[in-house]
Amino acid sequence: MIEFGHSTHVGLRREHNEDTYYADSDLGLWLVADGMGGHENGEVASALARDTLVREIKAGEMLARAIQLADEEIIKHSNRRPQALPMGTTVAAVRVQGNSYEIAWVGDSRVYCAEDGEFRQLSQDHSYVRELVEQGAISPEQARTHPHRNVVTQALGVTDPQSLRVETLTGTLAPGSQLLLCSDGLTEEVDDSDIARILSRSDLSAQECVDHLILAALDGGGSDNVTVILLRCK
């Protein structure tokens, strides 16, 4: 059985929330999408991604293919509004069937796993600074404060469908293991060690953990929209 909590907040410096999310244990689908392109672009792109994924998963489509179809859908929508700014969105999604899960992502919204006292990032950011870290040009510590840390190298709606890299990972949920999905509004403001500390608290429900993480992001500055989903295998 999966217990889950979810929440989103506009943050302290934005007027609109361009994040969206979906959480449905019956469908076994949870996702976070962080829209970009400004109000009425980012919001539309993230909502299109969410709605396309839900529709395609309900129709029996595989998770990675559903994300590719969302990319095409957003591009199609953009092309009908040629005067508008480009619209895009990241996506991080988890599909659970039985005790198996699959994650898929594009961009820098993240999926983490907390299990047996260990906390690790499962997804790998599609970002400019991650490429710099991999090349040895900067350290992971420098990446946290790099001026281009929010530049993504892949996003739905702005990456050509031929070049889109939907990355996937599969795993097994054991009792007590947790999966965290979040937009970069959380990771921008809260260190992984602090996220892990909150998730390790056995006195908190999944929803209370989510609420604590949102508050931690706001306490850290709330510079962006922040969205958090936590799945906990009972």
C-alpha positions in Angstrom: 0.0 0.0 0.0 1.2 3.5 -0.8 0.7 6.5 1.4 1.4 9.8 -0.3 1.4 13.5 0.3 1.5 16.4 -2.2 1.5 20.2 -2.3 2.5 23.1 -4.4 3.2 26.8 -3.5 3.8 29.8 -5.6 6.8 30.8 -3.5 7.7 34.2 -2.2 8.9 36.0 -5.3 6.6 34.9 -8.1 3.1 36.1 -8.9 2.0 32.9 -10.7 2.5 29.2 -10.2 3.8 27.6 -13.4 4.3 24.3 -11.7 1.7 21.6 -11.9 1.4 18.1 -10.6 -0.7 14.9 -10.6 -1.1 12.3 -7.8 -3.3 9.2 -8.4 -2.8 5.9 -6.6 -5.6 4.2 -8.6 -3.8 5.0 -11.8 -0.4 4.5 -10.1 0.9 7.8 -11.6 2.5 10.7 -9.9 4.2 13.6 -11.7 5.7 17.1 -11.3 6.0 19.5 -14.2 7.8 22.9 -13.9 6.6 25.2 -16.7 8.8 27.9 -18.3 8.1 30.8 -20.6 6.3 33.2 -18.3 2.7 33.4 -17.2 0.2 31.8 -19.7 3.1 30.0 -21.3 4.7 28.0 -18.5 1.3 27.3 -16.9 -0.1 26.1 -20.2 2.9 23.9 -21.0 3.0 22.2 -17.6 -0.8 21.6 -17.7 -0.6 20.2 -21.2 2.2 17.8 -20.1 0.2 16.7 -17.1 -3.1 16.2 -19.1 -1.3 14.3 -22.0 0.5 12.0 -19.6 -2.7 11.2 -17.7 -4.6 10.6 -20.9 -2.0 8.4 -22.5 -1.3 6.3 -19.4 -5.0 5.7 -19.0 -5.0 4.5 -22.6 -2.3 2.0 -21.8 0.7 3.9 -23.2 4.2 3.4 -21.8 5.5 6.2 -19.6 8.4 7.3 -21.8 6.2 7.3 -24.9 3.6 9.3 -23.0 6.2 12.0 -22.3 7.3 12.1 -25.9 3.6 12.6 -26.9 3.4 15.4 -24.4 6.4 17.1 -26.0 4.7 16.9 -29.4 1.4 18.2 -28.0 3.1 21.3 -26.5 5.0 22.0 -29.7 1.7 21.7 -31.7 0.0 24.1 -29.3 3.0 26.6 -29.5 2.8 26.5 -33.3 -0.8 27.7 -33.2 0.3 30.8 -31.3 3.3 32.0 -33.3 3.4 35.4 -31.6 3.8 34.0 -28.1 7.0 33.3 -26.3 8.3 29.7 -26.5 6.6 27.5 -23.9 8.3 24.6 -22.2 8.2 22.4 -19.1 10.3 19.9 -17.2 8.6 16.7 -16.1 9.5 14.0 -13.5 7.1 11.1 -13.3 6.7 7.9 -11.3 4.6 4.9 -12.4 3.9 2.2 -9.8 2.6 -1.2 -10.6 2.5 -3.7 -7.8 5.8 -3.3 -6.0 7.7 -2.2 -9.1 8.2 1.4 -10.1 9.4 3.2 -13.2 10.6 6.8 -13.2 11.0 9.0 -16.3 12.2 12.6 -16.5 13.1 15.5 -18.8 14.8 18.6 -17.4 15.8 19.3 -13.8 12.7 18.4 -11.8 14.0 15.5 -9.6 13.2 12.1 -8.2 14.9 10.9 -5.0 14.8 7.7 -3.1 15.0 7.3 0.6 15.6 3.7 1.8 17.4 1.9 4.6 18.8 5.2 6.0 20.2 6.1 2.6 19.0 9.1 0.5 20.0 9.5 -3.1 18.9 11.2 -6.3 17.6 8.8 -8.9 17.1 11.2 -11.8 20.0 13.1 -13.4 19.4 16.8 -14.2 19.4 17.7 -17.9 21.2 20.9 -17.1 24.1 23.1 -18.2 25.8 22.9 -14.8 25.5 19.1 -14.6 27.4 18.9 -17.9 30.1 21.2 -16.4 30.4 19.0 -13.4 30.7 15.9 -15.5 33.4 17.6 -17.6 35.3 18.4 -14.3 35.0 22.2 -15.1 33.2 22.9 -11.8 32.6 21.0 -8.5 29.1 19.9 -7.3 29.4 22.6 -4.6 30.1 25.3 -7.2 27.1 24.0 -9.3 24.8 24.9 -6.4 25.5 28.6 -6.7 26.5 28.8 -10.4 24.8 31.8 -12.2 23.5 29.4 -14.9 22.3 26.6 -12.6 18.7 27.0 -13.8 19.5 26.5 -17.5 18.1 23.2 -18.7 19.4 21.4 -21.8 16.2 19.4 -22.3 12.6 20.4 -21.9 9.2 19.4 -23.3 8.0 21.9 -25.9 11.4 23.4 -26.7 13.5 20.3 -27.4 12.9 19.0 -30.9 11.1 15.6 -30.7 14.0 14.0 -32.6 16.6 15.2 -30.0 14.4 14.6 -26.9 16.0 12.3 -24.3 13.4 10.8 -22.0 15.5 9.0 -19.4 14.0 6.1 -17.4 14.9 3.9 -14.4 13.1 1.0 -12.8 13.2 -0.3 -9.3 11.4 -2.1 -6.6 9.5 -0.6 -3.6 10.3 -2.3 -0.3 8.2 -1.5 2.8 9.5 1.7 4.3 11.0 3.0 1.1 10.1 6.5 -0.1 10.1 8.3 -3.5 10.2 12.1 -3.6 9.3 14.1 -6.7 10.0 17.8 -6.7 10.5 20.9 -8.9 13.7 22.8 -8.5 12.0 25.3 -6.2 12.7 22.8 -3.5 16.3 21.8 -4.4 17.3 25.4 -5.0 16.5 26.4 -1.4 17.0 23.2 0.6 20.1 21.0 0.8 19.8 17.3 0.1 20.9 16.6 3.7 18.0 18.7 5.1 15.5 17.0 2.8 16.8 13.6 4.0 16.5 14.6 7.6 12.8 15.6 7.2 12.1 12.3 5.3 13.7 10.3 8.1 11.3 11.5 10.7 9.0 8.6 11.5 6.7 10.8 13.6 5.5 12.6 10.4 2.9 11.3 7.9 3.8 11.6 4.2 1.7 14.8 3.9 3.3 16.3 7.0 6.8 15.6 5.4 5.6 17.4 2.3 4.4 20.4 4.3 7.7 20.6 6.2 9.6 20.5 2.9 7.5 23.3 1.4 8.0 25.4 4.5 11.8 24.7 4.4 11.9 26.0 0.8 10.0 29.2 1.8 12.3 29.7 4.8 15.2 29.3 2.4 14.0 32.2 0.3 11.1 30.8 -1.7 12.7 32.2 -4.9 10.6 29.9 -7.2 7.4 27.9 -7.4 7.8 24.8 -5.3 6.1 21.5 -5.8 6.6 18.3 -3.8 5.1 14.8 -3.9 6.2 12.0 -1.5 5.3 8.4 -1.9 5.8 6.0 1.0 5.6 2.2 0.7 3.7 0.9 3.8 
